[in-house]
Structure formats: structure tokens, C-alpha cells
Amino acid sequence: MLKRNCAFTPWQFGVFYCSLATVTLSIAAFWTALGAWTVLPFAGIDLIAVGSAVLVYARHATDYERIVISPEHLIIETALASHLTVVELNPRWIRITLQEKPRPKIEIRSAGQVIIVGTHVPAHRRAGIAAEMRRYIAQLG
């Protein structure tokens, strides 16, 4: 299972945003009551901007890649936002390599298909994961 390292769950981030909105609107209401009415629209703009960032974060906080290797098949399940993709390959026909880029991702090649995995894993750990997958595939043969 390869997944993002998120400090907050989407629920925790929602609670954080609600508390931030409460404090911000309380301060804006106080200054509006004192006659500084221009504070309220800026507080609203601020909350919309922060809320947009929270939504983007929460949408991708649970992204993952699951790789299941067995003698009969290799299954790659990728969840990106609300989109789930499942690819099944024959483990005897695959080749696992690293891309030749500054931050290489793991490539799984089989019958003309190239599947990129390891996007949620730190770059320094990808080579080790690829080597571990190669060892396991070699043990199957």
C-alpha cells in the first residue's frame, strides 16, 4: 500500500476549518459592530480562499496505490480523488524499472502497457520499493 503521508484526516481538517471560520467571523463581526464594516468582506474572501485550499487537500488526502502480487496476477489499484482504477497483469510478463528523471517514479511494463506507481512515496524510497517488487516477482518464477 503506497499512500500520502497526511498529518490530518479530511474530518480533522473540516473541524479545523470550522473553528477557523468561527474565530474569523467573530473578529470580523466585532470590528463591524464598531463601524469598520470593510473587515467583513475581507474576512469572507479569506474564508473562501482557505476553504478552497481545504477542499483540494481533503479531496486528495486519501489517495493511494495498492499493489498485490501473487503467482497468478499482479493487481494495481489506484485511487485518485474519487476515481478508482484497477489494472490486472500477468506477473510473469512484467518488468519493473525506475524512470530516468530527477525524481524517478516506478514503471511497471507489461504487453505494451506502462503503469506509473510510487507517486505518493518519497523519492529516496522508490528504488527500494522497486527492488523489493523485483525480488518478489523473481521468487514467483
C-alpha positions in Angstrom: 0.0 0.0 0.0 1.5 3.3 -1.1 -0.3 6.4 0.2 0.2 10.0 1.0 1.6 11.0 4.4 -1.1 13.3 5.7 -1.0 14.9 9.1 -4.7 15.5 9.2 -7.7 13.3 8.1 -10.3 15.2 6.0 -12.6 15.1 9.0 -10.0 16.7 11.3 -9.3 19.3 8.6 -13.0 20.1 8.4 -13.1 20.6 12.2 -10.1 22.9 11.9 -11.7 24.9 9.2 -15.0 25.3 11.1 -13.1 26.6 14.2 -11.0 29.0 12.0 -14.2 30.3 10.4 -15.9 30.8 13.8 -12.9 32.8 15.1 -12.5 34.8 11.9 -16.2 35.7 11.7 -16.3 36.6 15.4 -13.4 39.0 15.0 -15.0 40.5 11.8 -18.4 40.9 13.5 -16.7 42.7 16.4 -15.0 45.2 14.1 -18.1 45.6 12.0 -20.1 46.4 15.2 -17.5 49.1 15.9 -18.0 50.6 12.5 -15.2 49.0 10.5 -17.7 47.3 8.1 -15.0 46.7 5.4 -13.4 44.0 7.6 -16.4 41.6 7.0 -16.0 41.3 3.1 -12.2 40.7 3.5 -12.9 38.0 6.2 -15.3 36.4 3.7 -12.8 36.4 0.9 -10.2 35.0 3.3 -12.5 32.2 4.3 -13.4 31.4 0.7 -9.7 31.1 -0.2 -8.8 29.0 2.8 -11.9 26.8 2.2 -10.9 26.2 -1.4 -7.4 25.0 -0.3 -9.0 22.8 2.4 -11.3 21.2 -0.2 -8.4 20.5 -2.5 -6.4 19.0 0.3 -9.3 16.9 1.6 -10.1 15.6 -1.9 -6.6 14.1 -2.3 -5.8 13.2 1.3 -6.9 9.6 0.9 -5.2 9.0 -2.5 -3.3 5.7 -2.6 -1.8 2.9 -4.7 -2.3 -0.7 -3.7 -0.1 -3.4 -5.4 -1.0 -7.0 -4.9 1.4 -9.6 -6.2 0.5 -13.3 -6.3 1.6 -16.2 -8.6 -1.5 -15.8 -10.8 -1.7 -12.0 -11.1 -0.4 -8.6 -10.2 -3.1 -6.1 -9.4 -2.5 -2.3 -9.2 -5.4 -0.4 -7.6 -5.1 3.4 -7.8 -7.4 5.9 -6.1 -7.0 9.5 -7.1 -9.6 11.8 -5.6 -12.9 10.0 -6.3 -11.6 8.0 -9.3 -10.6 4.3 -8.7 -8.6 2.4 -11.4 -7.8 -1.3 -11.2 -5.3 -3.0 -13.6 -4.6 -6.7 -13.5 -1.4 -8.0 -15.2 0.3 -11.4 -15.5 3.4 -11.3 -13.1 5.5 -13.4 -15.5 5.3 -10.8 -18.2 6.2 -7.7 -16.3 9.3 -5.6 -16.0 9.8 -3.2 -13.1 12.1 -0.2 -13.7 12.7 3.3 -12.4 12.3 6.3 -14.7 15.4 8.2 -15.7 14.3 11.5 -14.3 15.5 13.6 -11.3 12.6 12.3 -9.2 12.0 8.9 -10.8 8.8 7.0 -10.4 8.4 3.2 -10.6 7.4 1.9 -14.0 5.6 -1.4 -14.4 5.7 -2.6 -18.0 3.7 -5.4 -19.5 2.5 -6.2 -23.0 2.9 -2.6 -24.2 1.3 -1.1 -21.1 3.3 1.2 -18.9 1.8 1.9 -15.4 3.4 4.5 -13.2 3.3 3.9 -9.4 5.1 5.4 -6.4 3.8 9.0 -6.8 2.9 9.2 -3.1 6.2 7.8 -1.8 9.2 9.9 -1.1 11.7 9.8 -4.0 14.5 8.3 -1.8 12.3 5.2 -1.0 11.2 4.4 -4.6 14.3 2.5 -5.6 14.0 0.2 -2.6 10.3 -0.5 -3.3 11.1 -1.3 -6.9 13.9 -3.7 -5.8 11.6 -5.4 -3.3 8.9 -5.8 -6.0 11.5 -7.3 -8.4 12.7 -9.8 -5.8 9.2 -10.9 -5.1 8.4 -11.3 -8.8 11.7 -13.3 -9.2 10.7 -15.7 -6.4 7.4 -16.4 -8.3 9.2 -17.7 -11.4 
